[in-house]
Amino acid sequence: MDVKAAKALQLSALLQPEKIRSKPSGASSLSISREPHKKFLRVSVSVKLQPVRTSTIRRRVAPLEVTRSYENIPASTLESGTCHALLDEELILKSRSQEIDPYLNGRCIYLVGMMGSGKTTVGKIMAQVLGYSFCDSDALVEEEVGNSVADIFKHYGEAFFRDKETEVLHKLSLMRRFVISTGGGAVIRPINWKHMHKGVSVWLDVPLEALAQRIAAVGTNSRPLLHYEAGDAYTRALLKLSALFEERGDSYANANARVSLEKIAAKLGQRDVSKLSPTAIALEALEQIEVFLKEEDNNYAER
């Protein structure tokens, strides 16, 4: 047991009542172990949360148990409090997922947004905490056609790809308990919105400059709408993204919920949205979904 690290990572501090709308039931444990002469720790956290009843929640919500293990964490990370924040985020995320699950009632979640906005990364986190399956609509098109998206654009054209994309979204609209990462251009066809509105749609709104930096860092080979533009990678990405957003911005606004990375950063006191963790973005997505679902629930009750 690393005593100094244990003091830096108190469960009572992790369970901040103003952030987690559940309360500890007493079944909480924390263990930290370190092999002799090693600088890395193994951390296991187990917390049982009892939902707090409110007048706005009419459905029965079961207690939540969260268990998380971390391997090979530097002792300095725990002592600095960085891991404290990570665990705090994940506990809040798990608590929030339990709160909205009765309202979702198995409906699919569709993540929309520009290319490079993090739909796949955030979607996998959301699927895990909700107990949903995850899929990528572009990957399903690739599987059906037998080519990559870039090759489909090259050999068959964008219109062919969009037709296949619509077919995939139609099939997914008949499914339940999926978090779906959609392609950046899925929003341009009204028929796609008809399919996606059978579930809950969430727009990941990322500043174009941040998107251009991400795409420039990984290259444009897998981005058929960017790959053949002239100029350096960042400028090429920024110019094309700006043009695409001009075409699609109003369509993204059709989503049931919007997750603004600039607003998350401001709330957390950060200037650079690239420093936001995917967990923090997933948490904001769940919060915005909860707002939409409760408004929907209230509107239904008033009819």
C-alpha positions as CSV (number, residue, x, y, z in Angstrom):
1,M,0.0,0.0,0.0
2,D,1.3,3.4,-0.9
3,V,0.2,5.6,2.0
4,K,1.0,8.9,0.4
5,A,-1.0,8.1,-2.8
6,A,-3.9,6.7,-0.7
7,K,-4.2,10.0,1.1
8,A,-4.2,11.8,-2.2
9,L,-7.1,9.7,-3.5
10,Q,-9.9,9.7,-0.9
11,L,-13.2,8.3,-2.0
12,S,-15.1,10.9,0.0
13,A,-13.5,13.5,-2.2
14,L,-14.3,11.6,-5.4
15,L,-18.0,11.5,-4.5
16,Q,-18.8,15.2,-4.7
17,P,-22.6,15.5,-4.0
18,E,-23.0,18.6,-6.1
19,K,-21.8,16.6,-9.2
20,I,-23.1,13.1,-8.6
21,R,-26.9,13.0,-8.1
22,S,-26.6,9.7,-6.2
23,K,-25.3,9.1,-2.7
24,P,-22.8,6.6,-1.4
25,S,-24.5,3.6,0.3
26,G,-21.6,2.7,2.4
27,A,-20.3,-0.1,0.2
28,S,-17.2,1.7,-1.0
29,S,-13.6,0.5,-1.2
30,L,-10.3,1.7,-2.4
31,S,-7.1,-0.4,-2.8
32,I,-3.7,0.7,-4.0
33,S,-0.8,-1.6,-4.3
34,R,2.8,-1.3,-5.5
35,E,5.4,-4.0,-6.1
36,P,8.6,-3.5,-4.3
37,H,11.0,-1.0,-5.9
38,K,8.5,-0.2,-8.6
39,K,7.3,3.3,-9.5
40,F,3.9,2.1,-10.8
41,L,0.7,1.4,-8.9
42,R,-2.3,-0.8,-9.3
43,V,-5.5,1.0,-8.3
44,S,-9.0,-0.6,-7.8
45,V,-12.0,1.5,-6.9
46,S,-15.4,0.1,-6.0
47,V,-18.3,2.4,-5.2
48,K,-22.0,1.7,-4.7
49,L,-24.3,4.6,-5.4
50,Q,-27.9,4.9,-4.2
51,P,-30.0,7.2,-6.5
52,V,-31.5,10.3,-5.0
53,R,-35.2,10.5,-5.5
54,T,-36.5,13.7,-7.1
55,S,-40.0,14.8,-8.1
56,T,-39.1,14.9,-11.7
57,I,-38.0,11.2,-11.9
58,R,-41.1,9.0,-12.0
59,R,-39.4,5.8,-13.1
60,R,-37.8,3.3,-10.8
61,V,-34.0,3.5,-10.8
62,A,-31.9,0.8,-9.3
63,P,-28.7,1.3,-7.2
64,L,-25.5,1.6,-9.2
65,E,-22.2,-0.2,-8.5
66,V,-19.1,1.1,-10.1
67,T,-15.9,-0.9,-10.2
68,R,-12.8,0.4,-11.9
69,S,-9.2,-0.9,-12.1
70,Y,-6.1,0.9,-13.3
71,E,-2.8,-0.8,-14.1
72,N,0.7,0.7,-14.1
73,I,-0.3,4.2,-13.0
74,P,2.8,6.3,-12.0
75,A,2.7,7.1,-8.3
76,S,3.4,10.7,-9.1
77,T,0.1,10.9,-11.1
78,L,-1.9,9.9,-8.0
79,E,0.0,12.2,-5.7
80,S,-0.6,15.2,-8.1
81,G,-4.3,14.6,-8.2
82,T,-4.5,13.9,-12.0
83,C,-5.9,10.4,-11.4
84,H,-8.3,11.9,-8.9
85,A,-9.9,14.0,-11.6
86,L,-10.1,11.0,-14.0
87,L,-11.9,8.8,-11.5
88,D,-14.2,11.7,-10.6
89,E,-15.2,12.1,-14.3
90,E,-15.8,8.4,-14.7
91,L,-18.0,8.1,-11.6
92,I,-20.1,11.0,-12.6
93,L,-20.4,9.6,-16.1
94,K,-21.6,6.3,-14.8
95,S,-24.1,7.9,-12.4
96,R,-25.5,10.1,-15.2
97,S,-25.8,7.1,-17.6
98,Q,-28.0,5.3,-15.0
99,E,-30.2,8.4,-14.6
100,I,-31.0,8.8,-18.3
101,D,-31.3,5.1,-19.2
102,P,-35.0,4.8,-18.2
103,Y,-35.8,7.8,-20.3
104,L,-33.9,6.5,-23.3
105,N,-35.9,3.2,-23.1
106,G,-33.5,1.5,-25.6
107,R,-33.6,4.1,-28.3
108,C,-30.5,4.5,-30.4
109,I,-28.2,7.5,-30.1
110,Y,-26.8,9.0,-33.3
111,L,-23.7,11.1,-33.1
112,V,-23.4,13.7,-35.9
113,G,-20.7,16.2,-36.6
114,M,-17.9,17.2,-38.8
115,M,-15.1,14.7,-39.8
116,G,-12.6,14.4,-37.0
117,S,-15.0,15.6,-34.3
118,G,-14.4,12.5,-32.1
119,K,-17.7,10.7,-32.8
120,T,-16.1,7.3,-32.7
121,T,-14.1,7.8,-29.5
122,V,-16.9,9.5,-27.6
123,G,-19.5,7.1,-28.9
124,K,-17.6,4.0,-27.6
125,I,-17.4,5.6,-24.2
126,M,-21.1,6.3,-24.2
127,A,-22.0,2.8,-25.4
128,Q,-19.9,1.3,-22.6
129,V,-21.5,3.2,-19.8
130,L,-25.0,2.8,-21.1
131,G,-24.6,-0.9,-21.8
132,Y,-25.3,-0.2,-25.5
133,S,-23.5,-1.6,-28.6
134,F,-21.4,0.7,-30.8
135,C,-21.2,0.9,-34.6
136,D,-19.8,3.3,-37.2
137,S,-22.1,3.9,-40.2
138,D,-19.1,4.5,-42.5
139,A,-17.7,1.1,-41.4
140,L,-21.0,-0.6,-42.2
141,V,-21.0,1.0,-45.7
142,E,-17.4,-0.2,-46.2
143,E,-18.3,-3.7,-45.1
144,E,-21.3,-3.9,-47.5
145,V,-19.5,-2.5,-50.5
146,G,-16.1,-4.2,-49.8
147,N,-14.1,-1.0,-50.2
148,S,-12.9,1.8,-48.0
149,V,-14.8,5.1,-48.0
150,A,-11.9,6.7,-49.9
151,D,-12.0,4.0,-52.6
152,I,-15.8,4.2,-52.8
153,F,-15.6,7.9,-53.5
154,K,-12.9,7.4,-56.0
155,H,-14.4,4.5,-58.0
156,Y,-18.2,5.0,-57.6
157,G,-18.6,8.7,-56.6
158,E,-20.1,10.5,-53.7
159,A,-23.8,10.0,-54.8
160,F,-23.3,6.2,-54.6
161,F,-21.8,6.4,-51.2
162,R,-24.7,8.6,-49.9
163,D,-27.2,6.1,-51.2
164,K,-25.5,3.3,-49.3
165,E,-25.2,5.5,-46.2
166,T,-29.0,6.1,-46.3
167,E,-29.6,2.3,-46.6
168,V,-27.4,1.7,-43.6
169,L,-29.1,4.4,-41.5
170,H,-32.5,2.9,-42.4
171,K,-31.5,-0.5,-41.2
172,L,-30.1,1.0,-38.0
173,S,-33.3,2.9,-37.3
174,L,-35.0,-0.5,-36.8
175,M,-32.4,-1.5,-34.2
176,R,-32.3,-0.8,-30.4
177,R,-29.6,0.0,-27.9
178,F,-26.9,1.2,-30.3
179,V,-24.7,4.3,-30.2
180,I,-24.0,5.1,-33.8
181,S,-21.2,7.3,-35.1
182,T,-22.4,8.7,-38.4
183,G,-20.3,10.1,-41.3
184,G,-19.8,13.9,-41.5
185,G,-22.1,14.3,-44.5
186,A,-25.0,12.1,-43.2
187,V,-26.9,15.2,-42.2
188,I,-27.3,16.6,-45.7
189,R,-30.2,14.3,-46.7
190,P,-33.5,14.9,-45.1
191,I,-34.4,11.2,-45.3
192,N,-31.4,10.4,-43.0
193,W,-32.9,12.7,-40.4
194,K,-36.2,10.8,-40.6
195,H,-34.3,7.7,-39.7
196,M,-32.1,9.3,-37.0
197,H,-35.0,11.0,-35.3
198,K,-36.4,7.5,-34.4
199,G,-33.6,7.7,-31.8
200,V,-31.8,10.6,-30.2
201,S,-29.3,12.6,-32.3
202,V,-26.4,14.5,-30.7
203,W,-24.2,17.1,-32.5
204,L,-20.6,17.2,-31.4
205,D,-19.7,20.8,-32.2
206,V,-16.0,21.3,-32.4
207,P,-14.2,24.5,-33.5
208,L,-13.0,24.2,-37.1
209,E,-9.4,25.2,-36.1
210,A,-9.3,22.3,-33.7
211,L,-10.7,19.9,-36.3
212,A,-8.1,21.1,-38.8
213,Q,-5.3,20.5,-36.3
214,R,-6.5,16.9,-35.6
215,I,-6.9,16.0,-39.3
216,A,-3.5,17.5,-40.2
217,A,-1.8,15.5,-37.5
218,V,-3.1,12.2,-38.8
219,G,-3.2,12.9,-42.5
220,T,-5.9,13.2,-45.1
221,N,-5.6,9.8,-46.9
222,S,-8.8,8.5,-45.3
223,R,-10.7,11.8,-45.9
224,P,-11.7,11.7,-49.6
225,L,-13.2,15.2,-49.5
226,L,-9.9,16.7,-48.3
227,H,-7.2,14.5,-49.8
228,Y,-6.9,16.2,-53.2
229,E,-6.8,19.8,-52.0
230,A,-3.6,21.8,-52.5
231,G,-1.5,23.4,-49.7
232,D,-0.1,22.2,-46.4
233,A,-2.2,19.8,-44.4
234,Y,-3.6,22.3,-41.8
235,T,-4.5,25.0,-44.4
236,R,-6.0,22.4,-46.7
237,A,-8.1,20.9,-43.9
238,L,-9.2,24.3,-42.5
239,L,-10.3,25.7,-45.9
240,K,-12.2,22.6,-46.9
241,L,-13.8,22.2,-43.4
242,S,-14.9,25.8,-43.5
243,A,-16.6,25.3,-46.9
244,L,-18.2,22.0,-45.7
245,F,-19.5,23.7,-42.5
246,E,-21.0,26.5,-44.6
247,E,-23.0,23.8,-46.4
248,R,-23.9,21.6,-43.4
249,G,-24.0,23.9,-40.4
250,D,-27.8,24.4,-40.5
251,S,-28.3,20.6,-40.9
252,Y,-26.2,19.8,-37.8
253,A,-28.5,22.1,-35.9
254,N,-31.4,19.6,-36.5
255,A,-29.9,17.3,-33.9
256,N,-31.9,16.8,-30.7
257,A,-28.9,17.8,-28.5
258,R,-25.8,19.9,-29.1
259,V,-22.4,19.4,-27.4
260,S,-20.3,22.4,-27.7
261,L,-16.6,21.7,-26.9
262,E,-16.0,25.5,-26.4
263,K,-18.7,25.6,-23.7
264,I,-17.2,22.5,-22.0
265,A,-13.8,24.1,-22.0
266,A,-15.2,27.4,-20.6
267,K,-17.0,25.5,-17.9
268,L,-13.8,23.6,-16.9
269,G,-11.7,26.8,-17.1
270,Q,-9.6,25.5,-20.1
271,R,-8.7,27.5,-23.1
272,D,-7.8,24.7,-25.5
273,V,-10.6,22.3,-26.5
274,S,-7.9,19.7,-27.5
275,K,-7.1,19.3,-23.9
276,L,-10.6,18.0,-23.0
277,S,-10.8,14.3,-22.2
278,P,-13.2,12.1,-24.3
279,T,-14.8,11.2,-20.9
280,A,-15.7,14.9,-20.2
281,I,-17.2,15.2,-23.7
282,A,-19.2,12.0,-23.2
283,L,-20.4,13.3,-19.9
284,E,-21.6,16.6,-21.5
285,A,-23.3,14.5,-24.2
286,L,-25.3,12.5,-21.6
287,E,-26.2,15.7,-19.8
288,Q,-27.6,17.3,-23.0
289,I,-29.4,14.0,-23.9
290,E,-31.0,14.1,-20.4
291,V,-32.2,17.7,-20.9
292,F,-33.8,16.7,-24.2
293,L,-35.4,13.5,-22.9
294,K,-36.9,15.2,-19.8
295,E,-38.3,18.0,-21.9
296,E,-39.8,15.3,-24.2
297,D,-41.1,13.4,-21.2
298,N,-42.7,16.6,-19.7
299,N,-44.3,17.5,-23.0
300,Y,-45.8,14.0,-23.3
301,A,-47.2,14.2,-19.8
302,E,-48.9,17.5,-20.5
303,R,-50.8,16.2,-23.5
